[in-house]
Amino acid sequence: MNLRNTTSLLKTGLMSVLTLLCAGLMAQTTVTFSSAAGATSIPDGAYNGTVASMATKTLSVSLPAGKLVKNVRVFANISHDASGGSPATDNCSGGDGTGGWVGDMTIKMVLPDATVMGLMSRPGLLETADGAGECCGNSADLLKSSPDLIFSDAGAISSEGMGGAGTTDGLGNISVFSYTPSKGIIASPYTNFASLIAANCLTDDLNGTWTLGVGDGALFDAGCFTQWTIEITYDEACILVVPADVTINLAPGACDANYSYNVSTTGVCVESNTIIGFNDYFAPSSVDAYQNDAQGPAGAGQPPFANNYSTTFDPG
């Protein structure tokens, strides 16, 4: 580190997560957390854009601290396959497969920090607002006998296409159950699970209560929400450790000094001769530079110099 008239350089995050140093990490762990099982009717035509107007279920995530999140998937046991009056009857006691209209449904996930991720928003309908009152999305049935819907970044079809071409059998029933999330008109900072992970890269960020809500934005067709599961894959974070406090004594009349220091890592890391993004954030926690002169040694009453420094990485 090149120090020019450098004074106390206070740094936070002495042990800094340098995710760009980590690649091809090993010993990944995948865990799942599920809500309580139980049939919950999706209120027909009641969705108004709020989570309060949806059928909801919560689950609690408890992960070891300091791990690096690698992947997230969501599984949801939902059906939407019964027609009826206005509003339609509850199909949790048995759907008839006569009028599902998956295009009625909106699915939102609420994180522990209260941010919202939209998984699906009225597939087949170009909404002008997040809420009820617009017609109509795709008409396919999501049968009660169907397997769980899976939302992941690895899905081949966007959830916006559920009930559209290539996702149904010859009878108008959903036959594809794995989708990438599509937030549609839903206000959300996340466009996919990768963006969720980028904003919540450590397992600590994911701990807490999660909510999945399923809403119905049009009348006459009923749905049922039974259970949901979140699957999280993580591995050891790679931590870059830099020195805490450094004192540099400049010779009388000197204005510059070069100070070299070693960095080390903890966790599971793959180290290379290049650290992308290495910068002054990884400087020692505190640096004081003093001018030695006739007044005495460093720290004997002289003020340190003003800040002006740069940090470079030498692979050695």
Buried (B, 14 or more C-beta within 10 A) or exposed (E): BEBBBBBEBEBEEBEBBBBEBBEEBEEBBEBEBBBEEEBBBBBBBBBBBEBEBBBBBEBEBEBEEBBBBBBBBBBBBBBBBBBBEEBBBBBBEEBBBEBBBBBBBBBBBBBBEEBBBBBBBBBBBEBEEBBBEBEEBBBBBBBBEBEBBBBBBEBEBBBBBBBBEEBBEEEBBBBBBBBBBBBBBBEBEBBBBEBBBEEBBBBBBBBEEBBBBBBBBBBBBBBBBBBBBBBBBBBBBBBBBBBEEBEBBBEEEEEEBEBEEEBEBEBBBEBEEEBEEBEEBBBBBBBBBBBBEEEEEBEEEBEBBEBEBEBEBEEE
